[in-house]
Amino acid sequence: MKTMVSILRCMGIGLLGMGAVALADPVLSPNLLLNPGAESELEGWVNLAGTLGVSSEQKYNGANSFDLGWDEAAEQNVDVSVYANEIDSGNTEAIIGAWVYTQYSFSEVTLRLKYFDDFGFEIGQWEQSQIKSYRIWGEYRYRTAIPTKTRRIAFVIKSSYEQSFLDGLLFHFYYTPLAPTATPTPVDVPTPTVTPIPQVTPSPTPSGMLPAARYTFSEGSAAANHLLYFTPGAPGDFALGDVAFRPLLVQSADGPYTDGFGISVTLDPGEGVTFYASPLPVGEDYVYLRIGVWSSSPTVSLALGALDAKPSDSLATAEINGTIEFNLMLGATRFVQKFGALEAFYKSERGAVVPVFQVVNGGTDACTVQFDTLEIFRIPPTMLPIARLQ
């Protein structure tokens, strides 16, 4: 027999009302989540840690449910800019819910909301952890205020231990519509003369060459973008930040550094992440590396570099020897709220390189860093205006 544990009780008529809704009456939005019950497999969801699964054996409704293993997490991003006026008036709440089934007594799940503004800054979080319903489907619902200036919300599901199932996920807006403002009478205003503003020219590519490799990070997972990522440094140095491949919230796509979709990393103090790309054969050539970076904080540490390796199709057989050249940035002031290029220059000893880039939050506040458009150029020694090193 199924049971229900509910934080919000008897929401029905009291919340929705009957018949036509007057302008001043609160409104409950439709469920804002795409594919809330895994009926379309994993459509709309992006892995943050591990690999979100689908179960057809355990489910509350429909044919499937989400299957989360040990410390697995996934998210769905919801554009809520259509509610901007209501959000900024302070009259908006989120209603969050899920049906939960935990296979073991120690298994539990977490529901989390992460709030982002127009620029991609994370401006707040809400979280409910230690949710469990041991071997029976239980319903859990919560409501929380939405911070003003929120324009995008990441709905995160996360497991602790194993094995947990989620079905019928809910994410509603509960808000009071604002009265429409009067349309002002048009006034004829002379069109001003506009003087074109010179565009900032990015650092040039070496001698106009095309890159030997170019990563745009346009796919929805690390594996699909041919990347691996880990906590930087030795075990225990830092915790792993939240990594997602998603549309990047910047005012506009910024020249060659971003096409608007890339890697977004959310870092609490003491968190970091290191990304490794596939081995690239470069022979006797030098390599110039460039990656687009955007940061919400001036205090994060950034690095871009190349690991020396043997030519190979995979990291497992590249025989990386630990030799590395990094461009290390102990501050990100020039990347705050805008994309810029982080650059490095290297000469391989054994004919191949593994591009590496890293971010660490050693500050005291949470922050967001975004990466896009990693390019690696091969430069023959004869093209350099210096003598070749022997």
N, C-alpha and C positions, 0 to 999 in steps of 0.2 A: 504494500500500500504506500502510495506516495504521500509525503508530508510537505508542508510549506512553512518556512521560517521567513517572516517578512518584517523589514524595518518600517516600511510604509504600508499601512493597512487601509483597506477600504478606499482606495484612490478613485475608483470608478466614477460615479456621478459627481461626487464632490470635487473632483479634479477636472473632469472633462465637461461637465454640464450637459444639458439636453438642448437639442434644437439649435437655433442660431445663437452665435456668441456675440455679445456686444463688444464694442471696441475696447472698453476698459476692463473686460473680464479676462482673467488669466487664461492662457492657452497652453495646451500640451502638444508639442510638436510630434510628428511621426518619429519612429525609431530612426535615428540618424546613421546607424551602422549598416554597412553593406555586408550581406551574407552573415547574419548574426548567429546562425545555427549550423554552419559548415555544410549547408545543403549544396553549395557550389564549391565544394572542397575548400581550398584556402584562398579563394578570390577575395581581394581587398585587404588581406593581412600580410604583414611583413615580419619575418623572424628577427628578433633582437638577440636571442641566445638559444642555442640548440635548434631543433627543427620541429615546428608545430605540426602535429599529426591530426588525422581524422579517423574517428571510430564509427563503424556502422553497427557494432555490437552493443555498446552503451550509448543510449540517447534518451532524452526526455520527450522530444517531439520530432517529427520528421524522420529522415533516414540516417542522419549523422549527428555527431557531436565533435567538439574539439578535444583532442587527446594531448595532454601536456605531461612530459616526463620530468626528470630531475632538473630543477633550476632552469626550465625552459621559459621563454618569454616571447611574446609577439605583440604587435600593435597595429592599429588602424588609425590613420589620420583623417580628421573630419574638419572640413573648411566651414567655419561658423561665421564668416564675415557677413553673411546675409542678415545676421542678428546683431550687427555691430551697434546700432542705436540702442537696442534694448539692453545689450551687455553693458554699454558705457553708462546707461542710466542707473545701473545697479539693481535692476528688477528681473534678473535672470538667474535661474538655478538649473543644475543638471540633475536628472534622475537616472540612476545607474542600477542595473540589475543583471542577474544571471541565475540559471539553474546549475547547481553544483553537485557532483558525485565524486567522492574521494574513495579510492580503492582500499587504502590502508588508513589505520587510525591516526598515523602521524603525518599523513599527506594534508596539504593545505594549499590554497591559492590566494592570490592578491589581485585586486582590481585597482587600477591607478589611472588618474587623469593627469596629463601634463599640458599646461596652458602656455601658448606662444603668442607673441604680439606680431605686428606687421613686419617687423624686421627679423623675426626668427628667434628673438630672445625668449628663453623660458622664464615666465613671470610667476609661476606658481605650480604647485602640485596638490592633488588630493589622493589619498590612498586608504584603502581598507584591506588589511592583511589578515592572516590566520582564519580564512574562511574555509570551512570544512563541513562535509555532510557524509558521514561514514557509511558507505554502501547503501545509500538511499538518496534519491534526488530531493534536494532542498532548495527553496527559492530564497534569494537574498536581494533586497532592494535598499537603496540609499539615495539621499538627496544632499546636494551641496551647492553653495553659492559659486557663481562664475566670476572670476576677477575682471574688473573693468580693463579695457584695451585688449582683451582676448580676441584673436582672429582665427586661431587654429587650435584644435584640441587633439592630442594623441590619447586614444583609449588603449590601455595596456593590460594584457592578461599575463600572469606570471605564476609559475608553480614553485613550490618548495617540496623537496623530496619527490616521490612518485607514488602513485599514478593518479592523475586527476582529470576529470572530464567536465567540460562546460558546454551548456546548450542555452538557447534562447536568450542571448545577450541583449541587453537593453541600454540605450543611451538616448534619452529624450531631453529637450529643452522645455522648461516650464517658465513662462514669461508673460508679462503684461505688455501688449502692443502699445506703442506710443501714438498719440493723436497726430494725424498728418499736419505738417506745417503749411501755412498759406503760401501759395506760389507768388513770388514777388512780381510786380509789373516790370516788364523788360524795359531797360533804359539803353538808348543808343550810346555806345561808348566808342570813340574813335579808335581804330586799330593802331596800336603803337608800332613803331619801326623796331624790328628785332635784329640785333646784331649777333651773328652766329658766334657761338662760344667755341674756341678751339678745343678739340678732343685730345685727351691725354693719350699719348702713344705708348703702348706697353713696351717692355724690354724686347728688343728685336730677336728674332730667331737667328741662330748662328749662320751667317752668310746666306740667309734666305733659304736654308735647307728645310726639307720636310722631315718631320719626326720619324724616327725608326719605330717608335711605339707611341700610341696615344690612348689613354684611358679616359673615357667620359663619364664612367660610373652611372650609366643610364639604365642599368638593370636593377631589379628589386632586391638583390641579395649579394653578399660578398662573393659566393662561389660563382654566380653568374657573371660577375665583373672580374673574375680571375684574380681574386684577392683572398688572403688570409689575414686575420687580425687576432692579436693577443694583448694581454696586459703587458706594458713595457717593463723592461728590467728584470731583475731576479724575482722569483716567486715571493709575494708578500710586499714588494716595493709599493705597488699601487693596486687599487681595485679597478675593475674594468668598467669603463663608462658605457652608457647606452648608445648603440650604434644603429643607424637606420639609413637605408637608401631611399630617398624620397625627393619630392620637389623641394627646392631650397627657397626659403622665404627671404628674398632680397627685393629691393625696390624694383629692380629690373635686371635682366641678364647682363652681365658686365663683360663686354668685349670677349677676348679669347679665354678668359679665366673661368667662365661658367656659362652653361647653356640653360641653367635654371633647374637642373636635376643632378643630384650628386650625393655625397655622404654627409649626414648630419650626426654630430657626436655631442651628446649631452653629458656634462661632467660635473659631479659633485666634488667638493674639495678632497684631494687625495686620489682622484680617479684619473685614468689615462688609457691610451690605446695605441698600439703599434700595428701598422698595416704593411703587408709584404705582397709585392706583385710577382708575376712570373719571371723566371730567368730570361734575360735578353742577351743573345750573342752579340758581341761588339768587336771581336777580333783585336787588332792593334789600335783601334780608334779610341780617342778620348770620348767621354760622355758628358753632356750637359743635360741636367734634369730641371724641370720647372713644374710647379703645381699651384693651382689657384687655392687661396685660403681666405676665409672670412671668420671673424671672431666677435663674440659679444663682450669679451673681456680683454683688457690690455696686459693682463698678468700671466696668461698661460704660456707654457714653454712649447715651442714647435721645433720640429726637425725634419729635414729631407736629406736623403743620402742614398748610397749604393753599397750593397754587400758584394764583395768579390766572390766569383763563383766560376765553375766550369760550365761550358755550354751544355744545356740539358732541357728537357721538356717539362721538368717539374722540380720543385724545391727539394723533394726527397732525394733526387739523384744529382743535384747541382754541386754537391760537395763544397758548401760554403765554408770558407776558412776563417771567418771572423774579421778579416780586413774590411774596414769600412771608412768611408769619407762622408761626414755629415756637415750640412749647414745648420747650425743650432741657433735657434732664436729663443732667448730667455725672456722675451717680452713680445707681445703681439700688437703693439700700439698702432702700427701702420696698417693693420688688417681690421681694426675695429669698425664694424658696420659697413665694410666695403671689401670687395675682393681685390687681392693683390697677388703677386707671384712670389713664392718662396723658391729659391734657386740653389743648385749645387753643381759642382764640377768634379769629375773623377777620371782616373785612368786605371782600367782593369789590369791585374797581373796575370790572369789566367783565361781571358777571352770572353767573359760574360759578367753581367751584373744583375743583381736583384734589387730593384727599386724599393726603398723603405721610407715611410713617413710616419710621424708620431706627434701626438699631443698629450701633454700632462697638465693637469690643473693643480698647481701647488699653492693656489690662493686660498682664500677663506669663504668665497661665495661660489655658488653654482654658475655654470656658464655653458654656452653653446659654441661649437666650432664647426665650420662646414668646409669640405674639401671638394674640388672638382677639377677636371681637365689636367691630368698628369701627362706630361710629354717628355720623351727621352730622345735626344738627338745624338747621332754618331758624328764625330768630327775627326776626319783623318789627320794624322800628325802633320802632313804637308800643308794643311790649311791654317795651322797655328803660327802666329808671328813670333814664336820663340823656338829655341833649339830643342829638339827632342831629347828627353832625359834618357840616359843610358843606364 
